């Protein structure tokens, strides 16, 4: 295998870091920056970043929970906030989280 160009690796490291700090989906980030999603995914794997495919296979999405005492809980998923109040519909919440997870 040929030795990798350090400048190229450095450029892709910057792209990966920019993606991680952008809060954009991979697709939106690539469209904005003129990149291919498959190439970005390759470099994310090559540089040791967590692969999106592995996260989806394990069913993981990044969720922050903000406690609002007995009035409910706010789930922050990227830029989206889902408020869950006592007596919520579990099936509906499951469907919403599944859809949001597929888009992250």
N, C-alpha and C positions, 0 to 999 in steps of 0.2 A: 504494500500500500504506500502511495506517495506521501511525503511529508506535507502537512497542511500549511498553507500560507498564514503566518501570524496576523497579518493585516486583515485578511478576510475573516479569520476567527474573531478578531477584535471587533470588527464591524458587526458581525452577527451577534456577538455578546451584547453590544449596545442595543441592537434591535430587540433581543430577548428581554433585557432590562427595561427598555421603553414599553414593551408590551405589558410586562408585569406591573409597571407603575401607572399605566394608562387607564385601567379599569374598562377597556374596550374588549369586546370579544376578539378572538383570533381573526375571524373573518373581517370584522370592521377595521381592525388594526392594519391588516394586510391591504385592504382596499385603500385606506388612507395613505399608506406608505408605498404602494406599488409593488407589493411582494406577493408571492404565492404561499398559500396556507401550508401546502405540503413541504415547501422548502423551509418555512419557518419551523414547522414541526420537526423536520430533520435536525435543524440546528439546535432546537430546544433539547432534543434527545442527546445530540452529540456533546453539547455543553453541560449536560447534567441537570437541566431543568426538568420539572415534573411533566410527563407527557399527558396531554389532555385525554387521550384515548384510555390510558391507565386509570385516570380519575373517574371517567365515565363507566369503565368496566367494574370498578369497585363501588360505583354509585355515589361518589363523593362530590359535594359541592361546598364551597366556602360559605359558611353561615355565621353571622354574629347575632347573638341573642341579647336583647336589652330588656332587663326585667322592669316591668311596670307594676309591681306588686300584684294585687289581686284583680286589677282591671284588665290584665292581659299581658301579652308578650309581643315585642316587635322582633321579627326576623329580618335581618339585613342581608340581602343576597346581591352582591355587587352594588349597583345604584338603586336597587329595588328594595322597598320595605313592605313586608307582609305583617299586618297586625292580626294576632290570634287572640280572641277574647274567650272567656269561659263559655262553654257550651258550643264551641265551634264544630263544624262538620268535618270529621276526620277524613272522609273520602275526598271531599273537595280540597282540603289542605294537601293531601297526598298528591292529587292530580296537579295542583298548582306548583308544588315543589318539583314534581317530575318534569313538568314543562320548563320551568326555570332552569333546572339542572341541565336539560338538553341544550339550552341556549348559552350556558356559561362556558 
